[in-house]
Amino acid sequence: MCTNIATHVSVTGSASTGDAWTPVDEALLGYDHATRLWAEHALRLDLVGGGRTAASVELDLASAKALRACLDEVIAEAERSGV
């Protein structure tokens, strides 16, 4: 069943494309049928730069939650550092 869960956000960053880095200016996030992951559904993240996908990731929900927790931890530590 399609979930039609999707959103996007403007970002400032870069993504490795193997041999080089490319700027990214948008992140597309969704939860729907997996394309490559051996699961029925996946959280899907596409990093886009200049209208072209620079990197794509599919995660199961448990992995997505673990990644979110790590991101929250690192962001909080970065903010506390004052750098």
C-alpha positions, 0 to 999 in steps of 0.5 A, a space after each residue: 500500500 502506498 503511504 504518500 508520506 513525503 516532505 522536503 526542506 531547503 538545506 545547505 550542504 554537500 554530498 559525496 558522489 564517489 569521486 567528487 563532492 557536489 553541493 546540495 540545496 534540498 532534502 526530500 524525505 518520505 516513507 513509502 515502498 522501498 526501491 532497493 532495501 529488502 523491506 516492504 517500506 522504507 524511509 527514503 532520503 534524497 539529497 538534491 543539488 541543482 535539481 539533480 539527485 546527489 545521494 539517496 538513502 533508504 532505511 528501515 524505521 528502526 535504523 531511521 530512528 537510531 540515525 535521528 537519535 544520533 543526529 539529535 545527540 550530535 546537534 545538541 553537543 555542537 550547540 553546547 560547544 558554542 563553536 
